[in-house]
Amino acid sequence: IHDVRSVMAATASPGKPDEVQVSRASDVLEARVAARSTFTSLFVGLGAVALVVGGVGIANVMMIAVIERRNEIGLRRALGATRFHIATQFLTESLLLSSFGGIAGIVFGILATAVYVTVQGWSLVVPGYAVVGGLVSSVLIGGVAGLYPALRAANMSPTEALQTR
């Protein structure tokens, strides 16, 4: 192959062989695959960072909710709510918060994609697995992020929670 490539330019343009560039189509295809793989990795990495940031945000909001609602937790526990009821309440709030955030992220992502493809003159294709995967991952991360605050709220004793600070 190298021997053929060395004489190909002179054969194609005997008068100006230096103006002819010879390359293999497979080299171009390999470069395209490498670029696509790199972009895919970049976007997956950005998505992972966004999910981690969202999880930290949900954990922070839920921890503040537990601190701010200590009196409510204490009163509910004093009136007979079990640790399970308290943990379920806060975990449900966390799951709802992450679900709404995931849905909003999907809607804004599709809208941004629609604007971009319209400007480029392309057709919009949104894979169903991306939508489902985005929603499932946001709910899972929201559940994990809300687990510690829910357990912390559930483990408060009624007297500790009702103390004014």
C-alpha positions as CSV (number, residue, x, y, z in Angstrom):
1,I,0.0,0.0,0.0
2,H,2.9,2.4,0.8
3,D,4.5,1.8,-2.6
4,V,1.2,2.6,-4.4
5,R,0.7,5.7,-2.3
6,S,4.2,7.0,-3.2
7,V,3.6,6.8,-7.0
8,M,-0.1,7.8,-6.9
9,A,0.5,11.6,-6.9
10,A,2.8,11.4,-9.9
11,T,0.4,9.2,-11.7
12,A,-2.6,11.4,-11.1
13,S,-0.8,14.7,-11.9
14,P,2.5,14.1,-13.7
15,G,3.1,17.8,-14.1
16,K,2.4,18.9,-10.5
17,P,2.6,15.8,-8.2
18,D,3.1,18.1,-5.2
19,E,-0.4,19.5,-5.5
20,V,-2.0,16.0,-5.1
21,Q,-2.6,14.6,-1.7
22,V,-3.1,10.9,-1.3
23,S,-4.9,9.5,1.8
24,R,-6.7,6.4,2.7
25,A,-10.5,6.6,3.2
26,S,-10.1,4.4,6.2
27,D,-7.9,7.0,7.9
28,V,-10.7,9.6,7.5
29,L,-13.2,7.1,8.9
30,E,-11.0,6.3,11.9
31,A,-10.6,10.0,12.6
32,R,-14.3,10.5,12.4
33,V,-15.0,7.6,14.8
34,A,-12.3,9.0,17.2
35,A,-13.9,12.5,17.1
36,R,-17.4,11.1,17.6
37,S,-16.2,9.0,20.5
38,T,-14.4,12.0,22.1
39,F,-17.5,14.1,21.8
40,T,-19.7,11.4,23.3
41,S,-17.3,11.0,26.2
42,L,-17.3,14.8,26.7
43,F,-21.1,15.0,26.8
44,V,-21.5,12.0,29.1
45,G,-18.9,13.6,31.4
46,L,-20.8,16.9,31.3
47,G,-24.1,15.1,32.1
48,A,-22.5,13.3,35.0
49,V,-21.2,16.6,36.4
50,A,-24.7,18.1,36.0
51,L,-26.2,15.1,37.9
52,V,-23.7,15.3,40.7
53,V,-24.3,19.1,41.1
54,G,-28.1,18.4,41.0
55,G,-27.7,15.8,43.7
56,V,-25.7,18.1,45.9
57,G,-28.3,20.8,45.4
58,I,-31.1,18.4,46.4
59,A,-29.2,17.2,49.5
60,N,-28.6,20.8,50.5
61,V,-32.3,21.9,50.1
62,M,-33.4,18.8,52.0
63,M,-31.0,19.4,54.8
64,I,-32.2,23.0,55.1
65,A,-35.8,21.7,55.1
66,V,-35.0,19.3,58.0
67,I,-33.4,22.1,60.0
68,E,-36.1,24.6,59.3
69,R,-38.9,22.2,60.1
70,R,-37.6,20.8,63.3
71,N,-40.7,22.0,65.2
72,E,-43.0,20.3,62.7
73,I,-41.0,17.0,62.9
74,G,-41.1,17.2,66.7
75,L,-44.9,17.9,66.8
76,R,-45.6,15.1,64.4
77,R,-43.5,12.7,66.4
78,A,-45.2,13.8,69.6
79,L,-48.6,13.2,68.0
80,G,-47.7,9.6,67.1
81,A,-45.9,9.7,63.8
82,T,-43.2,7.0,63.6
83,R,-39.7,7.4,62.3
84,F,-40.8,5.6,59.1
85,H,-43.5,8.3,58.5
86,I,-41.0,11.1,58.9
87,A,-38.4,9.4,56.7
88,T,-41.0,8.7,54.1
89,Q,-42.2,12.3,54.1
90,F,-38.8,13.7,53.5
91,L,-37.7,11.0,51.0
92,T,-40.9,11.6,49.0
93,E,-40.2,15.4,49.0
94,S,-36.8,14.7,47.7
95,L,-38.0,12.3,45.0
96,L,-40.7,14.8,43.9
97,L,-38.1,17.6,43.8
98,S,-35.8,15.6,41.7
99,S,-38.6,14.4,39.4
100,F,-39.7,17.9,38.7
101,G,-36.1,19.0,38.1
102,G,-35.6,16.0,35.8
103,I,-38.7,16.8,33.8
104,A,-37.7,20.5,33.6
105,G,-34.2,19.5,32.4
106,I,-35.6,17.2,29.7
107,V,-38.0,19.9,28.5
108,F,-35.4,22.6,28.4
109,G,-32.9,20.2,26.8
110,I,-35.4,19.3,24.0
111,L,-36.2,23.0,23.5
112,A,-32.5,24.0,23.3
113,T,-31.9,21.1,20.9
114,A,-35.0,22.1,18.8
115,V,-33.7,25.7,18.5
116,Y,-30.2,24.5,17.5
117,V,-31.4,22.0,14.9
118,T,-33.9,24.6,13.4
119,V,-31.0,27.1,13.0
120,Q,-28.9,24.4,11.4
121,G,-31.7,23.2,9.1
122,W,-31.6,19.7,10.5
123,S,-34.5,17.5,11.7
124,L,-35.1,17.0,15.4
125,V,-34.5,13.5,16.7
126,V,-34.7,12.9,20.4
127,P,-34.1,9.3,21.4
128,G,-36.6,7.8,23.8
129,Y,-33.8,6.1,25.8
130,A,-32.2,9.5,26.5
131,V,-35.5,10.9,27.9
132,V,-36.2,7.9,30.0
133,G,-32.5,7.6,31.1
134,G,-32.5,11.3,32.1
135,L,-35.6,11.0,34.2
136,V,-34.6,7.8,35.8
137,S,-31.1,9.0,36.7
138,S,-32.5,12.3,38.1
139,V,-34.9,10.4,40.3
140,L,-32.3,7.9,41.5
141,I,-29.8,10.7,42.3
142,G,-32.6,12.6,44.1
143,G,-33.4,9.6,46.1
144,V,-29.8,9.0,47.1
145,A,-29.3,12.7,47.9
146,G,-32.5,12.8,50.0
147,L,-31.8,9.6,52.0
148,Y,-29.4,11.2,54.6
149,P,-31.7,14.2,55.3
150,A,-34.7,11.8,55.6
151,L,-32.9,9.6,58.0
152,R,-31.6,12.5,60.0
153,A,-35.2,13.9,60.3
154,A,-36.5,10.5,61.3
155,N,-33.9,10.0,64.0
156,M,-34.8,13.3,65.8
157,S,-36.4,12.7,69.1
158,P,-39.6,14.7,69.7
159,T,-38.2,16.6,72.7
160,E,-35.0,17.5,70.8
161,A,-37.0,18.7,67.8
162,L,-39.4,20.8,69.8
163,Q,-36.7,22.7,71.7
164,T,-36.4,26.3,70.5
165,R,-33.0,27.3,69.4
